[in-house]
Amino acid sequence: MASFNAIVVAFCVAGLTLVFALAYNIGGTAEETRAMKMGAITRTRMESARERLTLCLNSKRDAENGRVNKETIKTFLQNTNDLLATENKMFKEQNQEGLKLQQECVKHLDDLREEYTGTKVTNSSEAMEHFEEERHRLVAAIARANSTREVSREKLRRLLMAYRLEVESLSKVLGERQQKRARTARQRIGSAGCDPLHPYSIMMDAGSTGSRTHVIEFKSDEGRLVLKGEVFEQLKPGLSSYGDDAEGAAKSLVPLMEAAVKAVPLDRQKCTSIALKATAGLRLLGDVKSRAILKAVRALFAKYPFAVGPNAVEVMDGKDEGPFAWLTVNFLLGNLEANKKTAAILDLGGGSTQIVFQPDAGELLHDAPEENLYKATIRGVNVHAYQHSYLGLGLKEAGKSILKVGAATPDADFPCLPPGHEEKVDAVVVKNTKPADFAACAAIVSRHVIRRDDSCTHPPCAFNGVFQPNLASTFSGDIYAFSYFYDRMEDFLPPSGVVTVGAFKETGTKICAGEEEPYKAKNLGSMCMDFSFLYSLLSHGYGLGDDRKLVVAKKINGAETAWSLGASLIAMS
């Protein structure tokens, strides 16, 4: 049922996008006859769009009331065929872009026909993913309509807005159904003799540079969920490195699956939920390849005894990665209690970097953009924090951007590389014949990658035009930095893990000059560039002074400082 309605709505959205594209890509001359013709065409599109809206409204009501049957499907197919035939006859020769969108529309119809005839079974979570993609396309169409002044386009914009409201409403209906199925699955687990006071959870982190599994064991302590232990395993490369080889990507996880089987007692395995959340690597890989990999992973999970929920394997929204890590850190520190001050987190992956914190004065977030807010209720405590995920500013992706700066002047020495080291960027060789220069490299990063002078549409902004209260002046608590912050500083950390921002500059300066053990007289590779980026991100990007202290950690109380535990907490709340 959910799959059918997802395809119905996706089809209606694609159809309306077609209507919008055809109506406003026909031309724009000032000739009176041309204008009249365009007006008539627009009215035709409007009538067609209204018919589609009515169809979607009816489908939505049927979905809510559980009345979708074969007759409804037949009627939908017939009406849609008639509309497509009419539009194809009228506009086939007028607009190539419109024709392309119409062909997509026909494909949706074919998918629906396969669903109706039973020749194809669509996974409900895949249908929801596809539904969300179509919804984003609709939002983009609304944005384009918002940028115009013509009255006729304003009318169509309003119709698009009506569509969006109905689409989002149906999305909520479908989402509630998936949640109901998830609750039913949990009830089945509970009735299977599982101990709710001693649960396990398996969370896999499919990052851009590697895959990791966290087998988390909880226990109940006076009604509260507390961490009892964790088994952590990791391997390289990441799923995204397999590209078109979806089966190979899934098979790479077998060692992690076997580790999970060993870590969870046999009598608890059927009660233990497993999930995989992919992060920046798969986001950057593209929709077609990433969906193929996720499908192969679902098939792998089905071969093991663990409980696999409807949304167990997915690309995690970039907005969730940072907040989940923030929940992990503060759960491990015991800060998720009423009236306790929480720590800030700085998480640096290979493809993206995240920042999450609660300003000392909560009112600083009253006017914050919705996309920069994180709200949740954990153990009865409401949390309200600032968050942002910078896609493309993980250590590896940022390194590519830095090297592109060097590729722009290939004949000049590039100070971010050690002498004699070469890197290729789009067939251009970037090299350096002189000693690496930390200050010069950090200046390049600050000028071209972490840009504080970008236009700020919603002040205050930190860098690259992103809204953020000033971390240095609005937050006085502890700051935890991990992932690549830890990996690069590991050899230079004191036992406490507490260092200043200035320590990144001091260490980076010595590494670039070849004066710091254990890198002295060794091939530095990207280490000089990496430290230049780390320091620029902290000082130039987040505005932290050299004397600001950070806790650079991989674990807290024996548990990994990763988003996986936070994701498990949300799932188990």
N, C-alpha and C positions, 0 to 999 in steps of 0.2 A: 504493500500500500504506500509506504513512505517513498519507495523507489519510483512508483508510478507518478505520484504527485510531484516529486522532485523533477522528473522529466517533463511533466506538464508545464511546470513553472519555468524551467529552463527553456523550453520551446517557446513559451509566450514571450519571455525576455528577449530571446534571439529574434523573434518576429518583430517585436517593437523596435529593437536596435536596427533592424532592416528598414522599418518604416522611417525611422529618424534619418538614417543615412541616405535613403533614396530621396526623401523630401528636401534635403539641404545640400546635396552634392550635384544638383542638376545644372546650376549656373547662377549668374547674378547680374545680367545685363540690365540696362535701364529702359529698354524698349517696352512700350506699354503692352503690346501683345504678348511679349515674353512674360511680363509680370502677371498678366491675367492667367496665362497658362500655368504658371507656377502656383498661383493662388488656387486654381482648380485642382491641380495635382496635390497640393497640401491638404485641401478639404477631403479629397479621396483618401489620403493617408490617415487623416484624423478619423474618418468614419471606420476605416479598417482597424485602426488602433483601438477605437472604442469597442468594436466587436471582440477584439482579442481580450480587452480588459474584462468585459462581461464574462467571457469564457473562463478567464482565470479566476474571477470572483466565484463563479459557480463551482469550479474545481476545488477551490479552497473550502467552500462550505461543505462540499461532499467529503473532503478529507477530514474536516472537523467532526462530521456526523457519521463517518464510516459508511457512506452510501455509494462509494465508487464501485461500479459493477461493469459487466461487459457492455451493457447498453450505453452507459455513460462513455465508455472508451470508444465504442463505435461512433457515437454522435460526435465526439471530439475529433476523431480521425476524419470523418466526412466533412465537418465544418472547416477543419484546417486544410484539407485537400482543396476544397472550393476556394478558400482565400488564397492559397498559394497559386492555384491555376489562374485566378484573375490577375494577381499581381505579376505573375510571370508573363502573361500575355501583354499587359500594359507597359511594363518597364524593362523587359529583357534587354532591349537594345540601347537603353538610355544611360545606364550607369554601371561600369564594370565593378566598382566596389560594392554597389548594392547587389549585383548578381552574385558576387562572392559570398556575401552575407546570406543571401537567399539559399545558396547551396548548402551553407551550414545549417540553415533552417530545415531544409529537406532532410539532412542527415539526422537531425533530432527526431523528425517524423519517422524515419526508418527505424531509429532506435526504439521509439515507442511502439511501433508495429511489432518489432521483435519481442518486446516485453509482453505485448498483448497475446501474441500467438504462442508464447512459451518457448521460443527458440533461443532465448538468451536470458540468463538470470543475472541481474545487476545487484552487486553488493550494496547494501543500504548505505554504508559509510562512504563508498565510492560515489554513490549518487549524491550524497550530501556535499562531498567535496566539489563535484561538478556543479551542483546548484550554487554553491558559494562563488565559484568562478564566474558563472553567468551573472550573479548579483553584482559582482564588482564591475563587470562590463556595463551593466545598467547604470551604476553610479557614475561611471566615466561618461556615459552618454548624457546624463543629467548635467554633469559639469560642463560639457560642451554646449548644451542648450542654455545654461546659465550665462555664458559669455556673449550671447547675442542680444540684440535690441528689437528685432522685428516682432510685430504683434503676433503673427502666425506662429513664430517659434516660441513665443511666450506661452501660447495656448498649448503647444505640444510639450513644452517644458512642464506645465502643470499636469498634463496627462502622464508624463514620465514619472513625476513625483507620486501621482496616485498609484502607478504601477509599483513603484519602489515600496510604498507602504504595504501594499498587498503582498508583494514578494517577501518582505521581511516578516510580515505576520504569518505567512505560511511557513517560513523558515523556522519560526518559533514553534509552530505546531509540530513540524517534523522533528525538531530538536527535542521537544518534550516527549515524543514517542520513543526516541532513542534513549532518553534518560529513563523512561519507564522500563524499557527492555533491560537496561543496565541494572536497575533496581531488582527486577525479576531474577536476573542472573545472580546477584548478590544473595537474594533470598534462597535460591537453589543451593548456593554454596553453604549458607547457614544451615539448611536442612540436611546437608550431607554429612553432618557430624563434625564440622570444623569448629575450632576454638576461636570465638570472636575476641577473646582477651589476649590471644597470642598469635596475631596475624603475621604473615610474610608478604612482601611485595617485591616484584622484580621490575626495575625500570631500566631500560636501555637508552643510552644517549648516543645517537648517531650524529657525531660532529663532522666538521669539514676535514679534519686530519686523522680521525680515528673513531672507533666505536668502543663504548664502555658499558659494562653492565653493573648495576648496583642491586645486590640481593639484600633487602632491608628486613630486619627482624624487629618487630615492635613488641611491647608488652604493656599491660594496663597497670597503672600505678595510682590507686585511689580514684579510679574513674578517668584518669588522664592517660593519653597515649604518649608513651615515651620510647626512645630508641634503646633497644637491647644490644644490637650488633649489626654489622654490615660486612658483606663480602664484596670486594671490588676487583674486577678484572677489566683489562683493556687490550686492544690490539689495533694495529695499523695495516693498511690505510683505511680511510673513511669510505662509506658507501658511495659517495659521489665520485670517487676516483674510478669506479667501474664503468661509468658512462652508460653505454648501450647494453652492457652485460648485466642485466637485472638478476639473472640466476646466479651469476658469480658473486654479485653483491650480497645476495641472501646467504649463500653458502659460507661467506666469510664470517658470518655470525655463529656458525656451528660451535666453535670452541667456547664462545660465551654462553651459548645455550647449555652445553654440557657442564660448564662450571656452575650454572644455576641449578641444574638437576642434582649435582653433588651437594650443593649448599642447602637445599630445602629438603627436610625430612620427607620420606616417601609418603607417609600418611597425610602430609600437608600440601602436597603438590597440586592436587585437584582443587584445593581451596585458595591457591596462590594466584593472584592476578599478575599478568605480564603485559607490559606495554613498551613500545618503542617510539620515542619522540625524535624526529630528525630536526636538525637546526640549520644554520646558515648554508652549509655545503649543499644540501639538496635544494634549498630555496634558490641558490644560484645556478643549479644544474638545469633548471627549466621544467615545465609542467609534464611534458610527455615522458621524459626519462625518469623523473622522480616518481611519477605515479606507477610506472612499470616496476621500479625497484620496490616500492611499498607493497605492491601486489605480491611480488615474489616473497617478501618477508612475511606477509600474512600467511602465505602457503606454508612457509617453514614453521611458523608458530603452531599451526594446526597439527603438526606432527608430534608435538610434545604434550605432556599431560597437564600443562598449566591452563588457567582460565583466561580466555582471550575475549575481551569486551568488544563492542561494536566500533569504538574509536581507538582501539588499542595501538594501531600503527598509523602514524600520521606525521605530517610536517608540522611542527609546533609553530604557532604564531610567534613572531619575533617579540611581540609585546609580553608574552608569558615567560620567556626564558630568564630574563632578569629578575622579575618578581618571585619566580620559583626558587632561584638561587638565594634571594634575599630571605625568603621564608626558611630555607634550609639553615642558613647561618644563624638567624635569630632563634630558631627552634633549638639548635644545638647549644646556643648561649643561654637559653632559658629566658629569652626576652619577650616571648609571645604571651605575656601576661598583662593584665590591666595596669596602667600607670608605670610600666617599665619602658625605659628609653631603648630604642632599637638601634642597631648598627647600620651603617651604610655599606653597600657592596659595590665593588668595581670588578666586573667579570670580563676577561679578555679571551675570546676564543680565536679560532683561525679565520673565520669569516665575518664575525661581528663582535661588537663590544657593548656591554650593558652597564648602566648606572641606575641604582635604586636607593632612595633615602627618604626619610621623613624629616622635613625641615623642623627646626625647633619651634617655629611659630606656624601652626597648621593653617592659619588664614592665608599664608603665601600661596596655597594651592587652590584657593577659592575660584580664581579666574583662569586656572590652568586649562589648556586644551584637553579634551576628553582622552585623546590618544596618549597623553603623558601622565594619566592617573592610574593608580592601581588600588582597587578596593576589594576587600575580602573579609570574611568572618572566620577566624581560626580559634577554635576552643572557646567560643562565646565572646571573643574580643574582636571588635571592628578595627581594621587597619586601613590606613589611607596614606598612600605614599606616592612620591614622584618616581617615574620610570621612563627610560628611553633605551631603545636598542638601535645602535648605529650599524646597519647592514653595510658591509664593504669596508668596515674599519676594524675588523679582526686583524691579528698580527700578519697573517699570510696575505690577505687581500690588500691590506695597507702597504705591505712590502711591494706588491705589484704596482700600486699607484706611485710609490716613491721611485721605483726603477723607471717608470715611464717618464718621469721628469728628467732622469739621466739620459734616456733614449732620445729626448728632444735635442740634445747637444752631444752627439756621440763622439765628437772629436775632443771634447773636454774631459778632464779627469773628474770622476764622480766621487766625492769625498765620503760617501756612505759605505764604500767597498774597501777592503784591504788591498794593499798593493799586489798587483799580479792576478787579482781575482776578476773574472768576467761573468757577466750575466747576459742572456739574450732576451730581448723584448721585441716581439714581432719581427724577428730576423735582424734587429739592430743590436749590435754588441755594445754593452755598457761596461766600462772598465775604469781602472784607476792605476796610475803608475807611482803615485805618491802615498805616504802614510795616510790612513783614514783620519778624518777630522770630525770629532763628535759635535762640536759647536756648529760647524758648517752644515753637517747633515741634519741636526735638529732644526736649524733655520729653514732648510728645504722642506722638512716635514710641516713646520708651522706655517709656512707660506703657501704650500700647495695642497696639503692633505687635511690638516686640522686648521681650518680657516675661521678666525674670529671676526673677520671683516665682512663675512657674508651678510646679505640682507636679512634682517630680523623682523618678521611680520607680527610676532607675538612676544614682545619683550617681557622679562629679560631672557637673553639667549646666551648659551655657553659658546658653542662653535657650530659652524656649518648651518647657521640659521635656525637652530633647534632651541625651543623654549626650555629654560632650566633656571630655577632659583640658584643664585651663586652658592656653590657648595662650601666655599671657604668661609663665607660670612653668615650663612643661614643654618649651618649644621655644626654642632660642637661635639658630637659623639664619636665613637670609634668608627674607623673606616677599614673594612676588610677587602683586600685585593687578592685575587687568586687566578687560577688557570695559567695563562702565559705570563702573568706578572710573577707567579711563583716559579714557573719553569725556568725563566731567564735569571731570576735572582737567587735560585736555590743554593748555589755554591757560595753565596756571599751573605747569607742570612745568619743572624745570631740565633741561639736556641729559642728565644722568645718569638722570633719572626717579626719583631717590631723594628721598622726602619723609617727613616725620613724620606720625603720625596727627593731631597738633595742627594741621597745615597744612590739613586738611579743615575744621576748626572755624574757623580764621582766615579762610580763603577764603569759607566759607559765611556767616560773620558779615558780611563786607563785601558779599557779593552780596545778602543779604537787606536790608541797609541801603541798597543802591543805590550803594555807594561803590567797587565793584571794576570796573575795565575788564576785558574789553570789554562789560560788562553795565550800566555806568552809563547812566542815562537811557534804557534800553531796556525793553521788555516782558519781565519776568523769567520769565513763565510758571510752570513748575514748578521752576525752578532752585533757589530757596530751599528748597523742600520736598525736592528731591533731595539737596542737600548735608546737610540735617538728617538724612535717612535714612542717608546714607553714614557720617557721623560716628557716629551712634547705633549702627549695626551694628558698626563697628570698636571703639568704646570701651565702650559699654554691653553690646553683644551678645558680642563676642569677648574683652572685658576687656583690650584693649590700652591702655597708657598713652599720653599725648600725645607723649611723647618717643620712642616706638617707631618705628623706621625701616621704611619699605616701599619696594619697587621697583615703581613704577606703570608698566607697560609694555604696549605693543601688539605689539611684536616683540622677539625675541631673536636676535641674529646674522642679522637680515634675515627671519626666519620668524615667522609669527603665533603669539601665545601663546593658542592655542585647542585644544580637545580633539581636533580633527580629526587632527592628527599622531599623537597618542597612540593614537587608534582605529586608524589605519593601522599603527602599530607592532605592536599586538596582532594585527591581521589577518595581518601578514606574519611574525610570530614562528614 
